[in-house]
Amino acid sequence: MSKSIGKICVSLIFFMMVGMSIRAQKLWSLQECIDYAVANNLTIKKSTLQNKINKENYEQTKRNILPSLSFGSSSSFNFGKSIDPNTNDYVDKTFFSAGYSFSASMDLFDGFSKLNRISYNKLNYLAGLEDDKREKNDIAFKVMDAYFYVLFYDGLLEIAKEQKQVSELSLKQAKSMVEAGLKAKADLLEMESRMAEEEVFVVQTLNSKNEYLLSLKQLMNYGLDENFNIGKENTLMFAPGGLTVSQDSVLLVAKENNPFIKSGVLRKLAAEKYLAIIKSNLYPYLGMNSGYSTSYSALVGSEDITPVDEQFKNNASQYVGVSLSIPIFNRWANRSNIKLAQLNLEQAQVDLDLNIQQINQEIEKNFQDLFALSSEFEQMVNQRDAAELAFQSASKKLEQGLINAIDYYNSKNLLARAKSNLLSTKLKYELKSRTIDFFMGIPIYSTNKTNQ
């Protein structure tokens, strides 16, 4: 029995270790990082809760149109001298009394205040949904930015390690040549010094990569003590080249679909409804109310008590009434509130114009950057190819003793710089292209993802 239990425990531990190993080996794609961040970021969760509050406010304003109903009751024991409710005579006995009432009221006309309030809260709720989308988009772009920085420093780390390996081979050859008397020792010392610099650069680049990995995990609200790394395959989708859409067409689509602009439009409409709500205070108010009440009483210890149903019938009373309120003078408060609401509407229009201007400027900037990166890309490819040829030539000359270590490392550094510049251009172009696609209405995160 104990052996069976031991085998089960060993199996459980084995599967747990396998699961942890698989989790540690997982390489996160860009889309997975974005979707995880959108599902788990605390700022987005707070925004989602606010939307639920806005929705409940909207639903309640719809229910406020219904009449209000209420029921009331009271009961008491009377001691000492008091009036008997049945005979209206003074008595000095203890008796029990109870009263019951129903009442109802409803608004007949309130200057359309409640109808406008429904529209106002609905528009605020819809604007909140657009704000929620904008919050998700902002987080998604921050994740994308951090992700590409990790990719850049990961690529830069590979270049640095590659250059370090080349330096190690060159240093080994140089030592052999110095020992054979074919190279001056000064060159060897220079190469050792440069080698030390490259080792430091490898460490610095690794630290920069880890810094952006940490930033990425924080944006995703991912466990900081858990292993995490990103995948490098199938990340780059765009090749630098000509654009297939115009700036005007992108702006036109953005005005219809961008949540930043749609939120501004909805808040402007809400400001119009709020102005209508304030203006309703200038109209008369007409309401209706009705009620029913009855009572019951009995002398304690008396055998001559009127039956309950008969008392309810005899003591019943009903009423129906209407109320009218006409605003005459309120120290100009209504007029002042209307003026403030009009200013609030003008401010909402300015905010909308600012939103459109900001999106337009972002689109212009991204198009300008794309054109610049596209024209730079071909030149950087040529620069890298030329630097590779120059470095190959420098390596052969170093072996033949035709150049010194400083010239060799200058050529080597030019190649490393050309490769890193080319990588940076590719990643920047990718980010700008994805941004243009976003403005064209292509979602940046998967809307059907849930917490992972």
N, C-alpha and C positions, 0 to 999 in steps of 0.2 A: 504493500500500500504506500509506504513512504517512498519507495523507488518511483512509483507512478507519479506521485505528487512532485517529486524532484524533476522528473522528465517534463512535466507540464510547465513548471517554473522556468526550466531552461529554455523551452520552446517559446514561452512568452517573452523572455528577455531577448531571445534571438530575433523574433519578429519586431520587437520594439527598436532594436538596434538597426535592423534593416530599414524600418520606416524612417528613423532619424537620418540614416545614411542617404536614403533617396531624397529626403527633404533638403539635406545639406548640398546634394549634387544638383538640385534643380537650378536651371539657368532661366532667369526671368526675361521674357520678351518685353518690348516696350509697351505693347497693348495690355499685357498682363499687369504690369506695374501701374499703368494708368487706371485700369478697371479696379484693381485692389485699392488704390488711393481713393477713388471716387466712392467706393463702398465702405471704407473704414475711416476716412479722415474726419476728425471730430468737428472741425469747422462746418463741414457739409452736413453732419448729423444735426448740429445746432440749427442750421438753416432749414433743414427738413422739419424739425419740430416747430419752428416759427410758422411754416406753411400750414401745419395742422391747426395751429392756433387761429390763423387767418381764415381757414376754411370753416372752423366752428363759429367764428364771428359772423361769417357770411350766412351760414345755415340758420343761425339764431335770428338774424334780421328778417329772413323769410318767415320764420315762425311768429314774429312779432305782429304780423298782419291779423292773426287769429284773435278772436275775442278772448277776454280773460274771464275765468270762472272761479268762484270761491265759495267755500262752505264754512259757516261759523257756528259754534255752539257755546253755551254757557250754562252753568248750574250752580246752585247755592242753597245753603240751609240758613234760614232766617230765625233769629232768636230774639226774644223780648217783644216789645211793642212795635208792630209794623202793619202795613196794609195788606190785607188778603187780596191777591190779584183776582180771585173769583167774584168776591162780593164788594170789593173796594172799601170794606169796613176795617177799622182798626181792631187788631186782635193782639192778644198777648200769649200767643202760642208759637210753637216751632213748626214751620212748614218748609217744604222743599219746592223749589222752582227751577225750571230749565227753559232755555230759549234756543231756537234753531233758525238759521237763516241761510239762504242761497242768494248770491248776487252775480251779475254778469255786466260787462261793459265792453264797448268796442268803439273804435274811431270811425266816424262817418266821413270826415274830411279834415286833413291836417296839412293842406298845401302840398300834397304828394311827397311829404317828407320821408315816410317809410319806404315808398317805392324807390325814391332816389337813394335812400340809405342802402337798400338791397343792391342796387347797381354799383354804388360806391365800394361796398365791402367785397363784392364780386370782382371788381377791377383790381382792388388791392390784393386780393387772393391770387388772381392770375398774374399780376406783376411780381408777386412773391415767388411764384413758380418759375418765372423767367429769371429772377435773381438767383434762384437755386441752380438753374442751368448755368448761369454765368459763373457762379461760385465753383461749380464742377469743372467748367472749362478752364478757369484760372488755375485750379489745382492740377488739372491735366497738363497744362502748358508748363507749369513749374516742374512737374515730374519729367516731362519730355526734355526740358532744358537740363535738369540734373542728370538724366539718363545719357544724353549726348555728351555731357562733360565727362561722365564716367567712360563712355566709349572713346572719347578723344584721349584721355590720359591713359586708357588701356592700350590704345594704339601707339601713343607716344612711348609708353613703357616698352612695348615690343621693339620699337625703333631703337630706344636707348640700350636695351639688352643686346640687340643685334650689333649695334655699334661697339658695345663693350666686348662682345665676342671677337669681332674683327680686331679690336685693339689688343686683346690678349694674344691672338695669333701673331700680330705684328710685333708685339713686345717679345714674344718667344723667339721670333726670327732675329730681332735686333740683338738679343742677348747672345745668340749663337754667332752673329757677325762680329760683335764686340770681342767675344772670346777668341775669334779667329783673326782679330786685328783688321777686319774689313770695315769697321764703322767706329766713329769716335764715341767715347763714353758719354759725352755731353748729350748726344742724341738719345741715348738710352735713358738718361736722367729726365730729359724733357718728356719722353714717352711715358715713363713711370708717373710723372707729375700729372700729365693729361689723363692717364688711366685712373688715377685717384679722383680726379674731377668727375669722370664719367660714372664711377661707382657712387659718388655723392648724388649725381643727377638721377641715377636709377632709384635711389632711396627717396629722393624728393618727389619724383614723379609718382612712385608708389603711394607716398603719403597723400599727394593731391588726389589720386584716384580714390583712396579710402575716405578722404574728406567728403567727396561728392557722393560716394556710396552711402555714407552716414546721412547726408542731407536727403538723399533719395528715400532711404528707409524712414526717416522722420516725416517726410511728406506723405508717405504711404501709411504711417502709423503702424509700421511693421516692428516686431520685437527686436530691440537693439542688440539683445544678446544672442540672437539666432543667426546662423550662417546665411549669407545672402550674396548672390552674384548674378550678373546679367549675361544674357547670351549675345553673341556678336553676329550670328547668322541671320539672314533675311531681315535685317533691320533697315538697311538703306534701300529705299524704294525708288528714289528719283535720281536720274542721271542729269548732271548739269547740261542744260541746253535751252532751246527756245521755249517760250511760254505759249500755251495753247488757248489761253483766255485773255480777255482785255481787262484793264483796270476798271473801266466803267461797268462792265457786266458783273464783275465781282462785287462792286459797291451796290449795284442794283439788287443783287441777291441778298447781300448782307442787310440791306434796309428791310427786307421782307422776313428774314429768318434769324438774324443775330439777336440773341436774348438781351444784350445790352441795349439795343435800339427798341426792341419790342417792349421791354420793361419801361422805358421812357415814354413810349406811346400810351401804354396802359395807365401810367401814373398821371399823364396829362388828362386823359379821359376821366380818371378818378377825381382830379382837381375840378373838372367841370361839374361833375355830380355833386361834389362838396359845396360848390357855389350854389347849386340848385337847392341843396338842403338848407343852407343858411338863408336863402331868399324865402323859403317856406315860412320862416318866422314872421314875415310881414302879412301872411294870410290869416283870416279868421280860422278858429278851430271849432269843429262841431263833433260832439260825441253823444253816445246814447248809453244809458244804463238802466238796469232793471233788477228787481229783487223780490224775494218771497221770504216771509218770516212767520214764525208761530211760537207758542210757548205752552208750558204745562206746569201746574202747581198742585200741591196736595198738603193738607195739614197732617202732621205726623201723629199717628195714633187715631185719626178720624176714620170712621167707617163709611161716612157719606162723602165719597170722592167721585167727581165727575170722570167718566172714562177718558182714557188718553185720546182715542180717536175723535171723540166729541170735543175735547178741549183743543186739539189741533185744528179742528174745523172752525170752532168758534173764535179762536184767537189768531187765525191766519190773517195776514195782510200782504198785499202785493203792491208793487209800484213800477212804473215805467217813466223814464224821464230823458230829456235831452239837455245837453249843456252847450252853450255857445260862449266863446271867448274871442274878443276882437282886440288886437293890439292897438293901442292909441299912442302911448308915449313910454319909452323905455330908456330915457336919457341918451338917445341916439346909439344905443349899444348895437341894435340890429344893423343900422347903416354902417357902423364901424366894422362889424363882423363881415358884412358883405364886401366892404372895401379890402379887408385883409384876405378874404377868399379870392377876390379878383387878382390881388398881388401874388397869391399862392399859385394861381393858374398861370400867370405870366412867368413865374419862376419855373414852373413845370415845363413850360414851352422852351425856356432858355436851357434847362437841363437836357431836354430832348435834343435841341440843336447842338449842344456840347457833345452829347453821346454820338450823334451822327458825324460831327467834325472829328472826334477822336478816332472813330472807326475808319473814316476816310483817310486820316493821316496815317493810321497803322497800315492800311492797304497800300497807300502810296509808298511808305517806307519799305514794306516788304517787296513790292515790285522793283523799286530802285535797287535794293540789296540783291534781289535775284538776278537782275540784269548785270550788276557789277560782278557777282560771284560767277555767273555763267561766262562772262568775258575773261575773268581771271583764271578760270579752271584750265582752259587750254594752254595758257601761258605757263601755269604751274606744272602741268604735265611735261611740257617742253623743258622747263627748268629742272625738274627731277631727272628726266632722261639725260640732259646735258651734265648734271651733277654726277650721275652714275658713271658716265663715260670718263669724266674728269677724275673721279676717284679711282677708277680702274687704272687709268694712266699713272696717277700719283702712286698707287701701290706698286706698280712695276718699277717706277723710277726709284722708289724707296728701297726695293730689293736690290737694285743696281747701284745704289749709293749716289744717285743723281740729284736727289733733293734731301733737305733736312727734315727733321721730325715736325718742325713748326709748319712748314708748307704742307706736309702730309696731313696733319690734323686739321688744318684750315680747309683742305679739300674734303676731308671726312665730315667735318661739321657742316659744310655747305650742303652735302648730301642729306644729312640728318634734318637740317632745317627745311630743305625742299620737300622731304617726305612729310614732315609734320605740318607744313603749310598746306600741302595738298589734302591731307586728312582733315584739317580744320575747315577747308573750303567745302569739302564734300558734306561734312556734318552741318555746317551753316546752311548750305543750300537745301539739305533735307529738312531742316527745321523751318526755313522760310516757305518751302513748297507745301509742307503740311499745314502751315498757317493759312496760306492762300486757299487750300482745299477746305479748311474749316470755315473760312468766310464764304465759300461757295456752298455751304450747307452740309458738307460731309461731316458726320459726327466724329468727335475725337475720342469718345469713350463709348463702350457698349452699354446701351440703356437697359439691357435685360440681365445685367450682372447683379448678383447679390453678394453679401459678405462671404468672403472665402475663408 
